[in-house]
Amino acid sequence: MNSAPSILLPTAYLGSVSYYSLIKNTAFHTIEKHENYIKQTIRNRCTILGSNGMLPLTIPIDHSSGGKIKIADVKIFNTDQWQRIHWNAILSSYNSSPFFEYYEDAFKPIYETKYDTLFEFNNALHLVVLKLLRLKSEVKVTDVYSSGDGCNDHTDYRVTKNICLQNECKEYYQVFSHKWGFQKDLSIIDLLCNEGPRALEYL
């Protein structure tokens, strides 16, 4: 296992290539479970590439409680069939990719299972991605919220703009690149479906 320092990350919905590039170089990584939920971030959004171009997928959040809410307590708004819509978008985008058929059975059950909280859903997908990438970095979650002064044991990437590209963004095959050109730093599912076992080397 790598001896690189640990990193502290926000939870992410099918995190980006950059997100997993950071994780590759760590012995273990910690996911923040006690921060306040931040809207319009990777916590409930990802981007894939479809036949009509870049396609953002957003998990609907239940805002009925109002005010600030801890990320661990954020409820998913499960009344609009968003999982079916997202899975159909993924299927449409990657069904013709070289490796989708090998990974479909790993992802599909998660989209067929109802999750109450955003953190639980993201974590289920995260564990699948770690397994498919064969990443050895151990995943942990925070027990309490740590301020900047309490993060000396981690490199803190909770501010998502700091999750920048960790590689040179070499182009890899993308199903619709002939229409839209190569699109960098999409959701990790794009890299997996197009590069398969070579995804880890790319990271």
N, C-alpha and C positions, 0 to 999 in steps of 0.2 A: 504494500500500500504506500502511496505517496506520503512524504513527510512534510508537504506544504502546509502552511497555516490553515486554520479553519476560516470559513467565511460565513457571514450572516446575511441571509437573503429573505425577501418577502415571499409569501406564497404566490404562485403564478399559475395561471390557466394555460396548460401546454406551453410552458416557457420557451423563450426564443433560443436560437442557436447560441447567442452570447451567454445566456443564463447557464446553459449546460457546459459551455466552454469553460466558464469559471469553476464549475463543480468538478470538472475532469481533473483539475490540478490540485485538489484538496484531499487530505486524508479523511476528513469528515466535513459536513456542512450543516448548518443549523437554519431552520425555517422559523421566522418570527411568527408567533401565535398570539401575541398580546398587544400588538400595536393597534391603534385606531384605524378602522377601515378608511382607505383613501379611494375616492371615486376615479373612474376613467384611467385606470392603470392596468398593468399586467396581472393584477390580482384577480380580475375577472374578464380579461380580454386577451385575445391572441389574434394573429393574422396568418392566413394561409393564402395560397395562390390558386385561383380557379380559372376557368375558361374566359371569364369576364374581367380578369385582373385580380388585384389585391382584394381579399375578402376578410374583413374583420368579423370575428365571432365574439359576442359579448354575453356572458351569463347574466340573466336578469336577477336583480337583488331585491329582496323584500325590504322596503324602506318604511314599513308601517310603524316601527318603533321610534323612528325619528332621532335626531341628535347624533352624537358620537357613539359608535359601537365598536367593541373589540372585534378584531378580525375573526377570532375563533367563534364568535357568536353571530356572525353575519349569516342570515338565512337566505336560501335561494328561493326565488319566486317561481314555484313549480306548477303554475296553472296554465302556461301557454305552450306546452310541448316543445320547449326550447331544446331539449336534448335530442329529440327526433330531428328538428330543424338543423342543429349543428352536425349531427351524424350524417345526415343526407348531404350537407355541404362538403364534409370531409370525403364522403364516398364519391361524390361527383368530381371533386378536385383530384383525387388520388387513385381512383379505381383503375386507371390505366398506367399508373406508375409501376416501376419494376418490382417493388417490394411490398406494395400494399397488401397483397393476398397473404403474405407471410405474417403480417402484423395485425390484420383485421380482427382476428379472434382474441387478441390481447386488449384491444381498445373497445370493441363493440359492447361487451358486457357492462362496462362502466357507463356507457350512454344508455343502457337499458335498465339501470338501477337508479332508483330515486335516492338522492342524498339531501339531507335537510340543510346542511351548512356548506358554504363555499369552501372552507378549509378542508373538510372531509373529501369533497369531490376532487379538489385540486391535488390533495395528497394521494388519492387513489391513482390518479393519472401519473403523478410524479414517480411513484414506485414502479409503475409499469414502464415508464420511459427509462429509468435507471437500469432496470433489468434488460430491456431491449438493447440499450447502448452498451451493456456490460460494464457500467461504471462501478468502480469499487468504493467510491466515496460513501461513507456511512452517513445516513441522514438522521438528524436529531431535531427536536423542536424546543423552543424556549419555554422555561418554567414561569418566568415573569418578564415584563418588559424591561429592557436594559437601555438606559440613556447612553449617550456617546461615551461618557466616562466609564461606563460599565462594560464596554465592548473591547477591552484590551486584548482579550484572547481571540478576537475575531477581526477580520477585515469586514467592515460594515458596508453592505450593498443594499440596505433597505430603501435608500433613495434611488428609485429605479433609473433615473437618468445616469447614474453612475455605473449601470450595467452596460458597459460599452463593448464593442466587438473586441474579442480577445485573440482573433486570428486575422489573417490578411484578407479574408473574404474571397478566397479563390472561388471561382465559379464551379458549381457542380450541376449536373443534369437536373432540370426541372421540366415537368411535363409540358407546361405552357410557356416556356421561355421563348419559343419560336414566335409567339404573339406579343409577349410583354417584356422580353429581355430577361436577364437574370435579376432576381429580386433577392437582396441580401437580408439576413437576419430575420427570417420568418420564424414561425413556430417550429419547434424541434420536429414535429410530425412531418413537416415538409422534407427535412433532411433525411429522416428515417425512411420515408416511403420512396425517396428517390435514390438514396445511396445505400440503404440496407446496412450490412455489416461494415461497410467502409465509413459509416457515419462517425464512429469513434475516432478513427484516424483523422478525419477532417477536423474534428474538434481540437 
